Amino acid sequence: MPGKSKAVESGRELQDRVVDLGRDLGLDVSIEVIVGRRIWGAKRRIDVVMKHAETRVSLGVECKYQGGPGSAEEKIPATIEDIQAWPIRGIVCYSGDGFSSNMVSYLLSTGRAVELDDLRSWLELYFGL
């Protein structure tokens, strides 16, 4: 899209961009944080956890990328539900042209999702930066 930052091309690159953004904002950033187990026993991991050192406010960020039509968006409702089980507040940061307009609408309707290009301003408001 014109005027937007360089698009990410993979889920790993999206996670790296989220980590870099958190660090640029002066937040403490941890990757792949284990927070208990799912009901079937698998370890529950949060892609990125950001913490404001002064206020100790934390936020978990799940990174979801979809470059083309595929199954990544099918996992989104379960991800939104899983965030409810975290011991901290969480959001989904999403990027990629492969998400259907219906899924983007769903993501935005949850109040728990932010597109990568909007993440900086969202984090600034959340952490009071």
N, CA, C and O of each residue as an XYZ file, in Angstrom:
516
protein
N       0.840     -1.183      0.000
C       0.000      0.000      0.000
C       0.879      1.238      0.000
O       1.899      1.260      0.689
N       0.518      2.261     -0.748
C       1.318      3.464     -0.795
C       1.390      4.140      0.566
O       0.408      4.185      1.308
N       2.556      4.659      0.877
C       2.732      5.411      2.110
C       2.940      4.557      3.341
O       3.197      5.092      4.419
N       2.838      3.261      3.213
C       3.022      2.393      4.367
C       4.459      1.893      4.413
O       5.193      1.986      3.429
N       4.853      1.361      5.569
C       6.206      0.851      5.710
C       6.384     -0.412      4.872
O       5.411     -1.003      4.403
N       7.636     -0.814      4.692
C       7.946     -2.009      3.913
C       7.187     -3.200      4.486
O       7.212     -3.445      5.692
N       6.517     -3.934      3.613
C       5.707     -5.062      4.042
C       6.587     -6.198      4.540
O       7.687     -6.418      4.033
N       6.083     -6.918      5.544
C       6.781     -8.111      6.007
C       6.455     -9.255      5.066
O       5.445     -9.225      4.362
N       7.315    -10.264      5.057
C       7.142    -11.367      4.120
C       7.044    -12.726      4.789
O       6.980    -13.746      4.102
N       7.029    -12.762      6.125
C       6.903    -14.033      6.834
C       6.479    -13.772      8.277
O       6.560    -12.649      8.774
N       6.028    -14.831      8.930
C       5.669    -14.713     10.333
C       6.858    -14.356     11.206
O       6.721    -13.581     12.153
N       8.020    -14.910     10.899
C       9.231    -14.611     11.671
C       9.614    -13.142     11.520
O      10.004    -12.492     12.490
N       9.501    -12.625     10.300
C       9.823    -11.215     10.076
C       8.844    -10.314     10.818
O       9.235     -9.274     11.348
N       7.578    -10.707     10.859
C       6.585     -9.941     11.616
C       6.972     -9.915     13.093
O       6.966     -8.855     13.718
N       7.305    -11.069     13.648
C       7.702    -11.116     15.047
C       8.938    -10.255     15.287
O       9.008     -9.536     16.283
N       9.907    -10.321     14.390
C      11.114     -9.501     14.534
C      10.777     -8.021     14.520
O      11.352     -7.248     15.286
N       9.848     -7.614     13.657
C       9.454     -6.198     13.589
C       8.759     -5.763     14.874
O       8.985     -4.654     15.358
N       7.917     -6.630     15.428
C       7.233     -6.317     16.685
C       8.257     -6.175     17.811
O       8.176     -5.240     18.608
N       9.211     -7.089     17.878
C      10.271     -7.023     18.891
C      11.061     -5.726     18.742
O      11.286     -5.026     19.728
N      11.482     -5.400     17.527
C      12.245     -4.181     17.285
C      11.457     -2.943     17.694
O      12.016     -2.018     18.284
N      10.172     -2.918     17.388
C       9.334     -1.775     17.736
C       9.251     -1.613     19.249
O       9.379     -0.502     19.763
N       9.037     -2.716     19.965
C       8.990     -2.645     21.426
C      10.279     -2.108     22.004
O      10.263     -1.271     22.906
N      11.394     -2.587     21.485
C      12.697     -2.115     21.985
C      12.925     -0.653     21.623
O      13.472      0.106     22.424
N      12.504     -0.247     20.411
C      12.618      1.161     20.010
C      11.839      2.078     20.950
O      12.217      3.231     21.158
N      10.764      1.566     21.509
C       9.945      2.353     22.432
C      10.476      2.297     23.860
O       9.891      2.891     24.765
N      11.581      1.585     24.063
C      12.188      1.513     25.388
C      11.562      0.481     26.307
O      11.744      0.543     27.522
N      10.835     -0.458     25.749
C      10.182     -1.488     26.554
C      11.102     -2.698     26.704
O      11.936     -2.968     25.840
N      10.941     -3.416     27.803
C      11.626     -4.697     27.966
C      10.859     -5.700     27.117
O       9.631     -5.752     27.180
N      11.570     -6.500     26.323
C      10.914     -7.414     25.388
C      11.453     -8.821     25.597
O      12.663     -9.034     25.663
N      10.533     -9.781     25.700
C      10.875    -11.198     25.782
C      10.164    -11.923     24.640
O       9.090    -11.512     24.200
N      10.780    -13.008     24.170
C      10.252    -13.756     23.023
C       9.912    -15.179     23.459
O      10.616    -15.788     24.264
N       8.810    -15.693     22.903
C       8.383    -17.081     23.152
C       8.314    -17.388     24.650
O       8.975    -18.303     25.141
N       7.514    -16.616     25.354
C       7.381    -16.741     26.803
C       6.385    -17.857     27.126
O       5.254    -17.841     26.640
N       6.800    -18.815     27.936
C       5.927    -19.925     28.330
C       5.033    -19.473     29.479
O       5.510    -18.941     30.482
N       3.724    -19.694     29.316
C       2.753    -19.299     30.343
C       1.784    -20.453     30.610
O       0.594    -20.350     30.314
N       2.284    -21.516     31.153
C       1.434    -22.637     31.518
C       1.225    -23.605     30.367
O       2.037    -23.697     29.446
N       0.112    -24.325     30.445
C      -0.188    -25.358     29.452
C      -1.617    -25.230     28.959
O      -2.497    -24.699     29.637
N      -1.807    -25.736     27.759
C      -3.146    -25.823     27.188
C      -3.850    -27.042     27.784
O      -3.222    -27.856     28.461
N      -5.148    -27.166     27.531
C      -5.910    -28.250     28.151
C      -5.420    -29.634     27.731
O      -5.641    -30.601     28.459
N      -4.760    -29.754     26.575
C      -4.247    -31.056     26.131
C      -2.789    -31.268     26.536
O      -2.172    -32.258     26.144
N      -2.235    -30.337     27.323
C      -0.906    -30.519     27.879
C       0.223    -29.780     27.193
O       1.310    -29.662     27.759
N      -0.005    -29.278     25.984
C       1.049    -28.549     25.267
C       1.363    -27.243     25.995
O       0.478    -26.617     26.578
N       2.628    -26.845     25.953
C       3.028    -25.574     26.566
C       2.385    -24.415     25.806
O       2.375    -24.391     24.576
N       1.856    -23.470     26.552
C       1.291    -22.251     25.974
C       2.404    -21.230     25.908
O       3.061    -20.962     26.915
N       2.626    -20.655     24.739
C       3.672    -19.651     24.539
C       3.059    -18.357     23.998
O       2.123    -18.374     23.199
N       3.612    -17.253     24.455
C       3.249    -15.946     23.912
C       4.410    -15.514     23.026
O       5.562    -15.529     23.461
N       4.113    -15.126     21.772
C       5.170    -14.765     20.825
C       6.088    -13.689     21.374
O       7.309    -13.846     21.374
N       5.498    -12.591     21.844
C       6.283    -11.449     22.341
C       5.597    -10.900     23.589
O       4.383    -10.698     23.603
N       6.379    -10.664     24.625
C       5.864     -9.994     25.824
C       6.657     -8.710     26.006
O       7.888     -8.709     26.022
N       5.910     -7.611     26.144
C       6.522     -6.298     26.361
C       6.167     -5.822     27.759
O       5.044     -6.009     28.228
N       7.143     -5.203     28.419
C       6.899     -4.694     29.769
C       7.523     -3.315     29.901
O       8.661     -3.088     29.490
N       6.762     -2.404     30.480
C       7.260     -1.064     30.788
C       7.967     -1.158     32.136
O       7.343     -1.499     33.141
N       9.261     -0.859     32.164
C      10.079     -1.063     33.370
C       9.578     -0.260     34.567
O       9.572     -0.768     35.689
N       9.157      0.985     34.345
C       8.719      1.836     35.454
C       7.382      1.408     36.025
O       7.243      1.239     37.236
N       6.409      1.235     35.166
C       5.049      0.945     35.619
C       4.803     -0.543     35.826
O       3.839     -0.920     36.492
N       5.662     -1.398     35.264
C       5.536     -2.857     35.310
C       4.294     -3.354     34.563
O       3.871     -4.494     34.756
N       3.715     -2.513     33.723
C       2.590     -2.920     32.877
C       3.124     -3.821     31.781
O       4.135     -3.512     31.149
N       2.433     -4.953     31.552
C       2.855     -5.924     30.547
C       1.789     -6.100     29.478
O       0.609     -5.820     29.689
N       2.241     -6.573     28.327
C       1.336     -6.873     27.215
C       1.922     -8.028     26.418
O       3.100     -8.012     26.059
N       1.093     -9.029     26.142
C       1.490    -10.121     25.271
C       1.034     -9.834     23.853
O      -0.049     -9.287     23.646
N       1.855    -10.201     22.867
C       1.523     -9.959     21.464
C       1.705    -11.259     20.679
O       2.808    -11.800     20.597
N       0.617    -11.743     20.112
C       0.676    -12.868     19.183
C       0.842    -12.293     17.785
O       0.121    -11.367     17.415
N       1.763    -12.814     17.013
C       2.055    -12.306     15.676
C       1.469    -13.260     14.635
O       1.821    -14.439     14.602
N       0.583    -12.754     13.792
C      -0.061    -13.572     12.773
C       0.145    -12.939     11.398
O      -0.270    -11.808     11.144
N       0.798    -13.699     10.520
C       1.072    -13.250      9.159
C       0.397    -14.200      8.176
O       0.397    -15.417      8.362
N      -0.175    -13.620      7.132
C      -0.716    -14.434      6.041
C      -0.498    -13.689      4.727
O      -1.142    -12.674      4.460
N       0.416    -14.205      3.914
C       0.765    -13.555      2.659
C      -0.187    -13.842      1.516
O      -0.282    -13.051      0.578
N      -0.889    -14.954      1.578
C      -1.838    -15.339      0.542
C      -2.924    -16.179      1.163
O      -2.874    -16.473      2.357
N      -3.912    -16.573      0.371
C      -4.987    -17.404      0.920
C      -4.401    -18.658      1.566
O      -3.478    -19.269      1.027
N      -4.934    -19.029      2.703
C      -4.418    -20.200      3.395
C      -5.089    -20.404      4.723
O      -6.163    -19.863      4.989
N      -4.440    -21.197      5.563
C      -5.077    -21.623      6.807
C      -4.745    -20.768      8.024
O      -5.332    -20.978      9.086
N      -3.833    -19.819      7.911
C      -3.464    -19.025      9.092
C      -4.676    -18.330      9.694
O      -4.819    -18.275     10.915
N      -5.550    -17.799      8.844
C      -6.685    -17.068      9.396
C      -7.680    -17.988     10.083
O      -8.467    -17.524     10.908
N      -7.671    -19.267      9.772
C      -8.565    -20.207     10.440
C      -8.210    -20.367     11.909
O      -9.057    -20.768     12.707
N      -6.982    -20.062     12.275
C      -6.522    -20.203     13.655
C      -6.802    -18.958     14.493
O      -6.643    -18.986     15.713
N      -7.212    -17.881     13.860
C      -7.379    -16.603     14.558
C      -8.417    -16.675     15.684
O      -8.111    -16.239     16.794
N      -9.625    -17.201     15.459
C     -10.585    -17.239     16.579
C     -10.052    -18.006     17.793
O     -10.291    -17.600     18.930
N      -9.338    -19.099     17.566
C      -8.756    -19.843     18.688
C      -7.677    -19.013     19.379
O      -7.535    -19.078     20.600
N      -6.928    -18.247     18.621
C      -5.892    -17.392     19.206
C      -6.525    -16.323     20.082
O      -6.064    -16.083     21.198
N      -7.571    -15.683     19.589
C      -8.270    -14.654     20.370
C      -8.804    -15.268     21.664
O      -8.706    -14.651     22.725
N      -9.362    -16.464     21.588
C      -9.869    -17.143     22.780
C      -8.726    -17.514     23.727
O      -8.862    -17.374     24.943
N      -7.617    -17.980     23.187
C      -6.473    -18.372     24.006
C      -5.922    -17.191     24.799
O      -5.480    -17.354     25.937
N      -5.947    -16.025     24.209
C      -5.444    -14.820     24.892
C      -6.190    -14.602     26.208
O      -5.622    -14.081     27.168
N      -7.453    -14.998     26.250
C      -8.240    -14.826     27.488
C      -7.659    -15.630     28.654
O      -7.888    -15.288     29.814
N      -6.912    -16.693     28.353
C      -6.334    -17.536     29.403
C      -4.970    -17.039     29.881
O      -4.425    -17.572     30.848
N      -4.418    -16.036     29.223
C      -3.111    -15.518     29.628
C      -3.223    -14.792     30.968
O      -4.291    -14.281     31.306
N      -2.135    -14.741     31.728
C      -2.152    -14.004     32.990
C      -1.938    -12.495     32.806
O      -1.930    -11.744     33.782
N      -1.764    -12.053     31.551
C      -1.606    -10.632     31.242
C      -2.517    -10.288     30.069
O      -3.035    -11.179     29.395
N      -2.709     -9.001     29.830
C      -3.497     -8.570     28.678
C      -2.748     -8.912     27.395
O      -1.517     -8.904     27.370
N      -3.487     -9.213     26.332
C      -2.838     -9.567     25.080
C      -3.588     -9.087     23.854
O      -4.786     -8.807     23.898
N      -2.845     -9.001     22.752
C      -3.410     -8.626     21.463
C      -2.802     -9.501     20.367
O      -1.806    -10.193     20.576
N      -3.426     -9.448     19.206
C      -2.866    -10.050     17.995
C      -2.368     -8.915     17.127
O      -3.102     -7.962     16.866
N      -1.129     -9.007     16.678
C      -0.610     -8.091     15.667
C      -0.597     -8.877     14.363
O       0.041     -9.926     14.273
N      -1.292     -8.378     13.362
C      -1.402     -9.111     12.108
C      -0.862     -8.299     10.942
O      -0.821     -7.069     10.973
N      -0.445     -9.036      9.906
C       0.081     -8.410      8.707
C      -0.019     -9.390      7.554
O      -0.022    -10.604      7.755
N      -0.099     -8.859      6.358
C      -0.131     -9.694      5.161
C      -1.404     -9.476      4.365
O      -2.460     -9.167      4.917
N      -1.283     -9.644      3.061
C      -2.421     -9.438      2.165
C      -3.340    -10.650      2.078
O      -4.362    -10.586      1.395
N      -3.009    -11.752      2.747
C      -3.789    -12.972      2.616
C      -5.006    -13.069      3.510
O      -5.816    -13.981      3.338
N      -5.164    -12.157      4.463
C      -6.340    -12.195      5.321
C      -7.559    -11.710      4.543
O      -7.505    -10.682      3.869
N      -8.639    -12.443      4.638
C      -9.868    -12.034      3.960
C     -10.435    -10.787      4.637
O     -10.118    -10.500      5.792
N     -11.261    -10.062      3.921
C     -11.877     -8.862      4.508
C     -12.759     -9.248      5.694
O     -12.864     -8.487      6.656
N     -13.388    -10.414      5.638
C     -14.194    -10.874      6.775
C     -13.329    -11.106      8.006
O     -13.733    -10.765      9.118
N     -12.143    -11.683      7.819
C     -11.272    -11.939      8.962
C     -10.730    -10.636      9.526
O     -10.641    -10.487     10.745
N     -10.370     -9.696      8.673
C      -9.907     -8.401      9.164
C     -11.019     -7.734      9.973
O     -10.758     -7.170     11.036
N     -12.250     -7.793      9.481
C     -13.382     -7.229     10.224
C     -13.545     -7.920     11.574
O     -13.770     -7.266     12.593
N     -13.430     -9.251     11.574
C     -13.530     -9.993     12.830
C     -12.422     -9.554     13.803
O     -12.691     -9.255     14.967
N     -11.191     -9.518     13.318
C     -10.065     -9.120     14.165
C     -10.316     -7.764     14.815
O     -10.165     -7.605     16.026
N     -10.696     -6.799     14.003
C     -10.916     -5.454     14.521
C     -12.095     -5.405     15.491
O     -12.084     -4.619     16.438
N     -13.112     -6.240     15.261
C     -14.287     -6.241     16.133
C     -13.988     -6.776     17.532
O     -14.719     -6.477     18.476
N     -12.924     -7.564     17.673
C     -12.602     -8.144     18.976
C     -12.010     -7.129     19.945
O     -12.061     -7.323     21.160
N     -11.447     -6.046     19.409
C     -10.746     -5.100     20.264
C      -9.415     -5.647     20.748
O      -8.768     -5.043     21.603
N      -9.006     -6.776     20.211
C      -7.768     -7.454     20.626
C      -6.808     -7.639     19.463
O      -5.956     -8.526     19.502
N      -6.932     -6.813     18.425
C      -6.079     -6.977     17.248
C      -5.671     -5.622     16.701
O      -6.442     -4.663     16.713
N      -4.428     -5.571     16.219
C      -3.868     -4.346     15.659
C      -3.033     -4.715     14.440
O      -2.219     -5.637     14.497
N      -3.230     -4.010     13.355
C      -2.420     -4.223     12.156
C      -1.030     -3.654     12.425
O      -0.895     -2.659     13.138
N      -0.010     -4.268     11.869
C       1.373     -3.865     12.142
C       1.601     -2.369     11.943
O       2.273     -1.739     12.759
N       1.059     -1.795     10.885
C       1.284     -0.373     10.613
C       0.687      0.541     11.687
O       1.080      1.703     11.794
N      -0.255      0.030     12.479
C      -0.878      0.824     13.540
C      -0.323      0.498     14.927
O      -0.727      1.110     15.916
N       0.598     -0.461     15.002
C       1.046     -0.952     16.302
C       1.791      0.094     17.119
O       1.574      0.193     18.327
N       2.661      0.874     16.495
C       3.431      1.872     17.258
C       2.508      2.807     18.034
O       2.680      2.981     19.240
N       1.545      3.401     17.367
C       0.665      4.354     18.061
C      -0.185      3.645     19.115
O      -0.471      4.216     20.168
N      -0.587      2.407     18.836
C      -1.360      1.630     19.814
C      -0.525      1.403     21.073
O      -1.013      1.607     22.185
N       0.734      0.980     20.905
C       1.603      0.729     22.042
C       1.897      2.014     22.809
O       1.947      1.996     24.039
N       2.090      3.119     22.109
C       2.340      4.392     22.783
C       1.163      4.759     23.690
O       1.361      5.230     24.810
N      -0.049      4.544     23.205
C      -1.233      4.835     24.032
C      -1.344      3.850     25.190
O      -1.605      4.252     26.324
N      -1.150      2.586     24.917
C      -1.298      1.554     25.951
C      -0.314      1.759     27.104
O      -0.694      1.695     28.273
N       0.943      2.003     26.765
C       1.981      2.143     27.791
C       2.159      3.584     28.269
O       2.978      3.835     29.153
N       1.412      4.533     27.704
C       1.509      5.924     28.124
C       2.830      6.575     27.756
O       3.394      7.341     28.537
N       3.322      6.266     26.554
C       4.616      6.780     26.113
C       4.466      8.074     25.317
O       5.462      8.642     24.870
